[in-house]
Structures are given as C-alpha cells and as structure tokens.
Amino acid sequence: QVQLVESGGGLVQPGGSLRLSCAASGIIFSRYRLHWYRQAPGKQREWVANVDETESKIYADSLKGRFTIRRDNAKNTVYLEMNTLKPEDTAVYYCNAYRPETSEDYWGQGTQVTVSS
C-alpha cells in the first residue's frame, strides 16, 4: 500500500520559517518526480515546486528564493523548506509523487501551514 505522509506544518509568525516533510512508503521512491502543492481557503490547488529523479528542481516563479525543495532517496522523504513566510502562504500543503513512465500518481493527506501574528 502506497502512503505519503506530510508533517511539519503549524502556526508561524510572518517572516518565520518552516520545514515540511513528506515520507513515502510502498513505492520505489527514487523513480518518482516529487511535487509540493498548496491550497489556500477558497482557492484552487496551486503547484509550488518539484524535484525530479535527477534532482533537477523547478519552482513557481512567485516563490523562488523563499522556498527550497529537496529529496532524500535514502530516507524516502521530500522536504519543503519555507523561509520569510507571509500570511498569503497560509494553505494546506500537499506532496505528490508521480512516475511519468506509468502515470502512477499519489498524494498525501496534507499539512496545514498558517502564517499569522
């Protein structure tokens, strides 16, 4: 059974930092592209960043320089380090594992990030 479990969310003040983790099981982790998405209240889900099998990384333009995605294949975990957080970063953050060769597509349950003073 495939599972993606996010953790690390919480309440943080504007300007603060958080590191989200997403631990995967039931898949050959190194073969998957890993994405982070987020969904703010009343808004559509938004793509944040991805890291592919070669560890090439791409970010949403609006988040470049503040967010860093990183994968650790030995731990089957993908991270999202978020700095200089703003109230508009408040959202549920989801990780996604996708394998282009087979179109396998898995999602975590999400972790809430709230940026507020």
ZIHULIN-V957363 format. One record per residue. N is the residue number from 1. RES is the residue in one small letter. D_LAST is the distance of its C-alpha to the last C-alpha in Angstrom with 2 decimals. Layout:
N|RES|D_LAST / N|RES|D_LAST
//
This chain:
1|q|39.75 / 2|v|37.00 / 3|q|33.46 / 4|l|30.25 / 5|v|27.46 / 6|e|23.92 / 7|s|21.56 / 8|g|18.55 / 9|g|15.82 / 10|g|12.77 / 11|l|9.05 / 12|v|7.64 / 13|q|4.99 / 14|p|6.48 / 15|g|9.87 / 16|g|10.34 / 17|s|13.38 / 18|l|14.93 / 19|r|18.60 / 20|l|19.97 / 21|s|23.56 / 22|c|26.22 / 23|a|29.38 / 24|a|32.51 / 25|s|35.73 / 26|g|38.96 / 27|i|39.16 / 28|i|40.55 / 29|f|37.15 / 30|s|38.56 / 31|r|40.18 / 32|y|37.06 / 33|r|34.75 / 34|l|31.17 / 35|h|28.42 / 36|w|24.74 / 37|y|23.70 / 38|r|20.60 / 39|q|20.34 / 40|a|17.55 / 41|p|18.00 / 42|g|21.08 / 43|k|21.91 / 44|q|24.64 / 45|r|24.33 / 46|e|23.84 / 47|w|25.48 / 48|v|23.41 / 49|a|25.99 / 50|n|29.19 / 51|v|31.43 / 52|d|35.09 / 53|e|37.88 / 54|t|38.66 / 55|e|35.04 / 56|s|34.80 / 57|k|31.23 / 58|i|30.00 / 59|y|26.57 / 60|a|25.32 / 61|d|25.67 / 62|s|22.16 / 63|l|20.80 / 64|k|23.46 / 65|g|22.52 / 66|r|19.08 / 67|f|20.30 / 68|t|23.34 / 69|i|25.48 / 70|r|27.97 / 71|r|30.58 / 72|d|32.47 / 73|n|35.66 / 74|a|36.82 / 75|k|33.88 / 76|n|33.78 / 77|t|30.09 / 78|v|28.01 / 79|y|24.66 / 80|l|21.85 / 81|e|19.97 / 82|m|16.85 / 83|n|15.58 / 84|t|13.38 / 85|l|11.31 / 86|k|10.14 / 87|p|8.74 / 88|e|12.51 / 89|d|13.14 / 90|t|12.01 / 91|a|15.45 / 92|v|18.05 / 93|y|19.71 / 94|y|23.46 / 95|c|26.11 / 96|n|29.61 / 97|a|32.93 / 98|y|35.71 / 99|r|39.27 / 100|p|41.05 / 101|e|44.53 / 102|t|44.25 / 103|s|41.37 / 104|e|39.80 / 105|d|36.22 / 106|y|33.81 / 107|w|30.22 / 108|g|27.75 / 109|q|25.98 / 110|g|22.49 / 111|t|19.31 / 112|q|15.95 / 113|v|13.07 / 114|t|9.67 / 115|v|7.12 / 116|s|3.76 / 117|s|0.00
//
